[in-house]
Amino acid sequence: MHDMRISGLAVLTAALALTAAHPASAAVITVFDVSGANDTYADAINNPGAITGWYLDSQSNAHGFVRAGDGTITTFDAPGGTQTQPDSINDKGAIAGNFQGASFQQSFVRAADGTITTFYDTGATTATAINGKGAVTGSWQDTNRVSHGFLRAKNGTITSFDPTGSTGTYPLGINKTGAIAGYYVDSGEVTHGFVQAADGTITSFDPEGSIYTEATGINNNGEVVGYYYSSNEFHGFVRAADGAITSFDAPNGTGGTYATGIDARGAIEGYYVVFGGGYHGYERTPKGTIKEFDPPNSTYTRPEGIAKYATVAGYFSDTGGVYHGFLRAK
């Protein structure tokens, strides 16, 4: 969801980035905006090509939207609250996201027919991903403001979980089997990646040399992507279903490489930072080739979702500081 996913270390790294143009790829990039919006943020895409995200009105209030494959945009708000921010969409068109309730942040599921169901646990709740069966994952805070992972079944049953030794758990992706990927913080304030299998078994992992690991997505084959900090720089990684980890860097990512999503074939999308040169998007093919890209006139590119055929959705800032949604398709 927007910049709230960026870790503290990433923020420090990104603070050194300014603006620069970069070569475009051969893929077609379509720019879009919600009518009347001051800024538009595309946050997720499904395989049929529907995109969800949120936009800011003239009063800086956030509202949700879904953009159909034909480009038609429908806006919506979670009932009983403000600041609606969708974060994930499944292939049936169901959307999961968050909004500001009366006392704290709550979460919602919006069915394909537009029906919205809100939910929350003891404290502030952040829904981050929904799979094809309607299961939702994310994090919730207890009365001590400690974050725990949750899995909400389609029938509304919520199960809380944490890796052993966690003092803060943050799931970010869920696949069709119910396997969940994310990250957690231990008692020494070190961040690790984790995968929770469908049976509830949790495996913690870190790429070699990592002192900070975030798993950001998981595909239906059990492949996990994310990024980690090592040797004074952020690197992208992909973890195979058997646990083997491959790290990578965008060729021009002098300020760090971040992986944010993976499709069924193993294509990865994310962004990289250039010292003195801003944020830029990239696609990493299943064979490991990295293709860098930016929408026209972008000074800050953030791919946020990937669907089949490496179709990517995200948002960018133009030279005037206005944010727009984009769709990159081949």
C-alpha positions as semicolon CSV with decimal commas, in nm:
position;residue;x (nm);y (nm);z (nm)
1;M;0,000;0,000;0,000
2;H;0,167;0,318;-0,116
3;D;0,492;0,408;0,067
4;M;0,391;0,258;0,403
5;R;0,554;-0,067;0,297
6;I;0,899;0,086;0,270
7;S;1,119;-0,015;0,562
8;G;1,312;0,235;0,770
9;L;1,637;0,137;0,601
10;A;1,475;0,170;0,259
11;V;1,353;0,519;0,346
12;L;1,706;0,623;0,436
13;T;1,834;0,480;0,110
14;A;1,556;0,640;-0,094
15;A;1,616;0,978;0,064
16;L;1,931;1,001;-0,145
17;A;1,734;0,957;-0,468
18;L;1,634;1,257;-0,681
19;T;1,509;1,237;-1,040
20;A;1,629;1,102;-1,373
21;A;1,492;0,973;-1,702
22;H;1,553;0,608;-1,789
23;P;1,521;0,391;-2,100
24;A;1,171;0,253;-2,164
25;S;1,106;-0,112;-2,246
26;A;0,930;-0,241;-2,557
27;A;0,614;-0,311;-2,357
28;V;0,318;-0,075;-2,384
29;I;0,252;0,145;-2,080
30;T;-0,095;0,291;-2,029
31;V;-0,135;0,581;-1,788
32;F;-0,469;0,633;-1,614
33;D;-0,633;0,845;-1,345
34;V;-0,957;0,837;-1,152
35;S;-1,175;1,125;-1,276
36;G;-1,138;1,427;-1,048
37;A;-0,855;1,274;-0,844
38;N;-0,559;1,476;-0,725
39;D;-0,345;1,159;-0,717
40;T;-0,408;0,800;-0,827
41;Y;-0,232;0,493;-0,682
42;A;-0,273;0,153;-0,850
43;D;-0,188;-0,116;-0,597
44;A;-0,279;-0,460;-0,738
45;I;-0,384;-0,642;-1,057
46;N;-0,550;-0,979;-1,120
47;N;-0,507;-1,219;-1,412
48;P;-0,822;-1,098;-1,598
49;G;-0,665;-0,749;-1,595
50;A;-0,871;-0,571;-1,329
51;I;-0,673;-0,322;-1,121
52;T;-0,751;-0,191;-0,776
53;G;-0,605;0,092;-0,574
54;W;-0,697;0,424;-0,425
55;Y;-0,699;0,792;-0,504
56;L;-0,687;1,121;-0,317
57;D;-0,956;1,385;-0,359
58;S;-0,902;1,762;-0,328
59;Q;-0,922;1,731;0,052
60;S;-0,656;1,453;0,059
61;N;-0,915;1,191;0,153
62;A;-0,851;0,842;0,018
63;H;-1,116;0,644;-0,173
64;G;-1,100;0,302;-0,336
65;F;-1,133;0,221;-0,705
66;V;-1,140;-0,079;-0,934
67;R;-1,047;-0,047;-1,301
68;A;-1,196;-0,316;-1,526
69;G;-1,003;-0,470;-1,813
70;D;-1,181;-0,238;-2,057
71;G;-1,062;0,067;-1,864
72;T;-1,391;0,146;-1,688
73;I;-1,327;0,276;-1,336
74;T;-1,565;0,231;-1,042
75;T;-1,500;0,412;-0,713
76;F;-1,611;0,303;-0,367
77;D;-1,571;0,359;0,007
78;A;-1,585;0,120;0,298
79;P;-1,900;0,190;0,503
80;G;-1,868;0,356;0,842
81;G;-1,523;0,501;0,793
82;T;-1,287;0,715;0,590
83;Q;-0,956;0,679;0,404
84;T;-1,039;0,365;0,203
85;Q;-0,728;0,198;0,063
86;P;-0,761;-0,134;-0,129
87;D;-0,447;-0,347;-0,131
88;S;-0,521;-0,672;-0,320
89;I;-0,759;-0,822;-0,578
90;N;-0,814;-1,186;-0,668
91;D;-0,912;-1,335;-1,004
92;K;-1,282;-1,334;-0,912
93;G;-1,267;-0,958;-0,851
94;A;-1,285;-0,969;-0,471
95;I;-1,081;-0,691;-0,309
96;A;-0,919;-0,668;0,034
97;G;-0,800;-0,347;0,194
98;N;-0,819;-0,107;0,483
99;F;-0,995;0,205;0,604
100;Q;-0,998;0,435;0,904
101;G;-1,271;0,336;1,149
102;A;-1,402;0,532;1,443
103;S;-1,113;0,434;1,672
104;F;-0,848;0,263;1,462
105;Q;-0,771;0,119;1,120
106;Q;-1,001;-0,163;1,013
107;S;-1,009;-0,396;0,713
108;F;-1,264;-0,490;0,450
109;V;-1,344;-0,737;0,176
110;R;-1,534;-0,611;-0,128
111;A;-1,705;-0,885;-0,329
112;A;-1,715;-0,870;-0,708
113;D;-2,078;-0,751;-0,690
114;G;-1,972;-0,451;-0,479
115;T;-2,088;-0,581;-0,140
116;I;-1,843;-0,472;0,131
117;T;-1,785;-0,660;0,456
118;T;-1,574;-0,493;0,726
119;F;-1,381;-0,674;0,997
120;Y;-1,120;-0,621;1,264
121;D;-0,971;-0,793;1,567
122;T;-0,864;-0,647;1,903
123;G;-0,684;-0,348;1,758
124;A;-0,576;-0,187;1,432
125;T;-0,594;-0,431;1,141
126;T;-0,415;-0,425;0,805
127;A;-0,536;-0,663;0,532
128;T;-0,264;-0,707;0,271
129;A;-0,361;-0,995;0,040
130;I;-0,654;-1,208;-0,075
131;N;-0,637;-1,537;-0,265
132;G;-0,872;-1,697;-0,516
133;K;-1,070;-1,873;-0,244
134;G;-1,140;-1,547;-0,064
135;A;-0,897;-1,606;0,223
136;V;-0,738;-1,285;0,347
137;T;-0,412;-1,233;0,534
138;G;-0,256;-0,936;0,707
139;S;-0,167;-0,815;1,054
140;W;-0,354;-0,696;1,362
141;Q;-0,243;-0,519;1,680
142;D;-0,320;-0,634;2,031
143;T;-0,384;-0,402;2,326
144;N;-0,007;-0,364;2,371
145;R;0,023;-0,257;2,007
146;V;0,214;-0,570;1,915
147;S;0,143;-0,687;1,560
148;H;0,043;-1,046;1,483
149;G;-0,039;-1,224;1,161
150;F;-0,393;-1,330;1,078
151;L;-0,567;-1,554;0,829
152;R;-0,933;-1,479;0,766
153;A;-1,123;-1,762;0,596
154;K;-1,395;-1,683;0,343
155;N;-1,658;-1,761;0,609
156;G;-1,512;-1,489;0,833
157;T;-1,327;-1,710;1,081
158;I;-1,002;-1,541;1,187
159;T;-0,692;-1,731;1,303
160;S;-0,398;-1,545;1,455
161;F;-0,037;-1,664;1,415
162;D;0,326;-1,569;1,476
163;P;0,662;-1,725;1,396
164;T;0,846;-1,845;1,705
165;G;1,024;-1,554;1,873
166;S;0,831;-1,286;1,686
167;T;0,773;-0,946;1,844
168;G;0,593;-0,822;1,533
169;T;0,449;-1,025;1,243
170;Y;0,359;-0,881;0,900
171;P;0,216;-1,114;0,630
172;L;0,217;-0,967;0,277
173;G;0,115;-1,244;0,037
174;I;-0,107;-1,553;0,014
175;N;-0,141;-1,810;-0,265
176;K;-0,422;-2,043;-0,373
177;T;-0,323;-2,317;-0,127
178;G;-0,331;-2,074;0,165
179;A;0,047;-2,052;0,201
180;I;0,146;-1,711;0,339
181;A;0,468;-1,513;0,303
182;G;0,580;-1,211;0,500
183;Y;0,830;-1,093;0,757
184;Y;0,867;-1,065;1,132
185;V;1,087;-0,890;1,386
186;D;1,261;-1,086;1,661
187;S;1,348;-0,977;2,016
188;G;1,680;-0,841;1,894
189;E;1,495;-0,619;1,643
190;V;1,627;-0,820;1,349
191;T;1,382;-0,871;1,060
192;H;1,342;-1,214;0,895
193;G;1,132;-1,358;0,614
194;F;0,885;-1,639;0,675
195;V;0,656;-1,878;0,490
196;Q;0,355;-2,035;0,660
197;A;0,237;-2,350;0,485
198;A;-0,130;-2,433;0,445
199;D;-0,107;-2,666;0,747
200;G;0,019;-2,380;0,965
201;T;0,385;-2,484;0,972
202;I;0,605;-2,171;0,970
203;T;0,956;-2,160;0,821
204;S;1,183;-1,864;0,887
205;F;1,454;-1,773;0,636
206;D;1,713;-1,513;0,537
207;P;1,931;-1,482;0,228
208;E;2,300;-1,535;0,307
209;G;2,452;-1,228;0,471
210;S;2,116;-1,059;0,533
211;I;2,062;-0,842;0,839
212;Y;1,711;-0,740;0,727
213;T;1,475;-0,958;0,517
214;E;1,125;-0,882;0,387
215;A;0,923;-1,138;0,190
216;T;0,669;-0,942;-0,014
217;G;0,488;-1,197;-0,231
218;I;0,426;-1,564;-0,305
219;N;0,292;-1,731;-0,621
220;N;0,085;-2,047;-0,658
221;N;0,400;-2,256;-0,705
222;G;0,528;-2,152;-0,364
223;E;0,800;-1,922;-0,497
224;V;0,859;-1,623;-0,268
225;V;1,004;-1,283;-0,356
226;G;1,124;-0,993;-0,149
227;Y;1,431;-0,794;-0,064
228;Y;1,706;-0,792;0,197
229;Y;1,983;-0,570;0,327
230;S;2,345;-0,680;0,307
231;S;2,679;-0,511;0,240
232;N;2,528;-0,163;0,277
233;E;2,268;-0,217;0,005
234;F;1,924;-0,367;-0,060
235;H;1,901;-0,664;-0,300
236;G;1,609;-0,851;-0,451
237;F;1,564;-1,224;-0,397
238;V;1,350;-1,516;-0,509
239;R;1,310;-1,822;-0,289
240;A;1,217;-2,144;-0,468
241;A;0,959;-2,383;-0,322
242;D;1,245;-2,607;-0,208
243;G;1,401;-2,321;-0,011
244;A;1,684;-2,232;-0,248
245;I;1,738;-1,855;-0,257
246;T;1,866;-1,654;-0,553
247;S;1,957;-1,287;-0,506
248;F;1,971;-1,029;-0,783
249;D;2,020;-0,661;-0,856
250;A;1,890;-0,432;-1,128
251;P;2,187;-0,324;-1,348
252;N;2,138;0,043;-1,260
253;G;2,020;-0,010;-0,902
254;T;2,306;0,170;-0,733
255;G;2,079;0,261;-0,443
256;G;1,913;-0,079;-0,399
257;T;1,681;-0,331;-0,567
258;Y;1,337;-0,426;-0,429
259;A;1,113;-0,712;-0,547
260;T;0,741;-0,666;-0,482
261;G;0,559;-0,938;-0,678
262;I;0,589;-1,263;-0,874
263;D;0,357;-1,422;-1,132
264;A;0,277;-1,789;-1,192
265;R;0,568;-1,834;-1,436
266;G;0,822;-1,678;-1,203
267;A;0,842;-1,333;-1,362
268;I;0,917;-1,073;-1,094
269;E;0,836;-0,704;-1,075
270;G;0,970;-0,437;-0,847
271;Y;1,166;-0,117;-0,838
272;Y;1,524;-0,004;-0,799
273;V;1,683;0,314;-0,670
274;V;1,955;0,517;-0,836
275;F;2,164;0,740;-0,613
276;G;2,080;1,091;-0,732
277;G;1,839;0,941;-0,986
278;G;1,510;0,837;-0,826
279;Y;1,295;0,523;-0,834
280;H;1,251;0,310;-1,147
281;G;1,056;-0,004;-1,237
282;Y;1,187;-0,337;-1,360
283;E;1,068;-0,678;-1,472
284;R;1,284;-0,985;-1,411
285;T;1,199;-1,267;-1,651
286;P;1,184;-1,631;-1,533
287;K;1,528;-1,677;-1,692
288;G;1,674;-1,391;-1,488
289;T;1,690;-1,116;-1,750
290;I;1,608;-0,775;-1,600
291;K;1,423;-0,515;-1,808
292;E;1,412;-0,164;-1,661
293;F;1,126;0,075;-1,739
294;D;0,948;0,398;-1,646
295;P;0,620;0,556;-1,759
296;P;0,668;0,878;-1,960
297;N;0,790;1,176;-1,753
298;S;0,817;0,969;-1,438
299;T;1,038;1,084;-1,152
300;Y;0,930;0,803;-0,919
301;T;0,804;0,464;-1,044
302;R;0,651;0,201;-0,814
303;P;0,530;-0,128;-0,966
304;E;0,294;-0,284;-0,710
305;G;0,124;-0,583;-0,874
306;I;0,194;-0,845;-1,140
307;A;-0,041;-1,079;-1,328
308;K;0,000;-1,338;-1,603
309;Y;0,224;-1,256;-1,899
310;A;0,419;-1,024;-1,666
311;T;0,146;-0,760;-1,685
312;V;0,234;-0,499;-1,425
313;A;0,031;-0,231;-1,247
314;G;0,159;0,046;-1,023
315;Y;0,187;0,419;-0,989
316;F;0,433;0,696;-1,063
317;S;0,492;1,063;-0,997
318;D;0,529;1,302;-1,291
319;T;0,756;1,604;-1,310
320;G;0,483;1,814;-1,146
321;G;0,463;1,583;-0,845
322;V;0,123;1,434;-0,939
323;Y;0,075;1,058;-0,898
324;H;-0,087;0,850;-1,173
325;G;-0,171;0,482;-1,214
326;F;-0,011;0,279;-1,490
327;L;-0,054;-0,055;-1,664
328;R;0,242;-0,216;-1,840
329;A;0,147;-0,493;-2,082
330;K;0,320;-0,675;-2,367
